Every structure is written in structure tokens, then in C-alpha cells.
Amino acid sequence: MKDNRSLSLSLQATQFAMWELHLYLDTHPEDLSALRLYAKYEEKYHMLKKEYEMKHGSLYCNCGMPGATWLKNPWPWDYEGGRR
């Protein structure tokens, strides 16, 4: 089980890997191993995103969740040192 920071960093790293593979696949669309790797990272991203949202609420403001929980107080800077 990951904490908020660790989970956030894992999401960022996974998104970065997906973007780099996306750029590579733009010029090498026939590389099936890269395509499989992209699919693996995409699956991991969706798993991490689901875990994050279950623990901390919506990751994006346009997710369609009622109540816009990301707008509700407290904000990260409301805590001393950014920690709860």
C-alpha cells in the first residue's frame, strides 16, 4: 500500500514512460514490443489512478464525479508543511 506521495510519483513516472513510448511509436509504429510495453504502462497507469482516486478523490477536475471533491477544503497549503 502506497502513501500519497509515493502513489503520486508512481503515476507521474508511468505517465512519463507512456509519453516517451508514444513519441517513439510515432516514428516506429511497426515496433510491436514497444506497443506491448505501452499497453503494459497504460494498464499500470489506470490501476494506479484508480487506487489514487479511491484514497484521495478525483485526480482531475473533469472526471464527472458529483460534488467536485477536489474543490473542498482543506487545501494542501492549509496544513503545516503541506502535510495533514
C-alpha positions as CSV (number, residue, x, y, z in Angstrom):
1,M,0.0,0.0,0.0
2,K,1.5,3.3,-1.1
3,D,1.2,6.7,0.6
4,N,0.0,9.8,-1.2
5,R,3.5,11.0,-2.3
6,S,4.7,7.6,-3.4
7,L,1.5,7.0,-5.3
8,S,1.7,10.4,-7.0
9,L,5.3,9.8,-8.0
10,S,4.4,6.4,-9.5
11,L,1.6,8.0,-11.5
12,Q,4.0,10.7,-12.8
13,A,6.7,8.1,-13.7
14,T,4.2,5.9,-15.5
15,Q,2.7,8.9,-17.5
16,F,6.3,9.9,-18.5
17,A,7.1,6.4,-19.7
18,M,3.8,6.3,-21.7
19,W,4.6,9.7,-23.3
20,E,8.1,8.7,-24.3
21,L,6.8,5.4,-25.8
22,H,4.1,7.4,-27.6
23,L,6.7,9.7,-29.2
24,Y,8.8,6.6,-30.1
25,L,5.8,4.9,-31.6
26,D,5.0,7.9,-33.8
27,T,8.2,7.2,-35.7
28,H,8.3,3.4,-35.2
29,P,4.7,2.2,-35.5
30,E,5.8,-1.3,-36.5
31,D,7.7,-1.9,-33.3
32,L,5.4,-4.5,-31.6
33,S,7.5,-4.8,-28.5
34,A,7.2,-1.1,-27.8
35,L,3.5,-1.2,-28.4
36,R,3.1,-4.1,-25.9
37,L,5.2,-2.1,-23.4
38,Y,3.0,1.0,-23.9
39,A,-0.1,-1.2,-23.2
40,K,1.6,-2.5,-20.1
41,Y,2.3,1.0,-18.8
42,E,-1.2,2.1,-19.8
43,E,-2.7,-0.7,-17.7
44,K,-0.4,0.2,-14.8
45,Y,-1.5,3.8,-15.1
46,H,-5.2,3.0,-14.9
47,M,-4.6,0.8,-11.9
48,L,-2.6,3.5,-10.1
49,K,-5.1,6.2,-11.0
50,K,-8.0,4.1,-9.6
51,E,-6.0,3.4,-6.4
52,Y,-5.2,7.1,-6.0
53,E,-8.8,8.2,-6.6
54,M,-10.2,5.6,-4.1
55,K,-7.8,7.0,-1.4
56,H,-7.7,10.7,-2.2
57,G,-10.6,11.6,-4.5
58,S,-10.6,12.7,-8.1
59,L,-7.3,13.2,-9.8
60,Y,-8.7,15.6,-12.5
61,C,-11.4,18.2,-12.2
62,N,-13.3,16.9,-15.3
63,C,-13.9,13.4,-14.1
64,G,-17.7,13.8,-13.8
65,M,-17.8,13.0,-10.1
66,P,-20.6,14.8,-8.3
67,G,-19.6,17.3,-5.7
68,A,-16.2,18.2,-7.1
69,T,-14.4,16.9,-4.0
70,W,-11.1,18.4,-5.2
71,L,-12.6,21.9,-4.5
72,K,-13.5,21.2,-0.9
73,N,-11.3,22.4,1.9
74,P,-8.7,21.8,3.2
75,W,-6.2,22.6,0.5
76,P,-2.6,21.3,0.7
77,W,-1.3,24.6,1.9
78,D,-3.8,24.6,4.8
79,Y,-1.6,22.1,6.5
80,E,1.7,22.9,8.1
81,G,4.5,21.9,5.7
82,G,1.9,20.6,3.3
83,R,1.2,17.6,5.4
84,R,-2.0,16.5,7.1
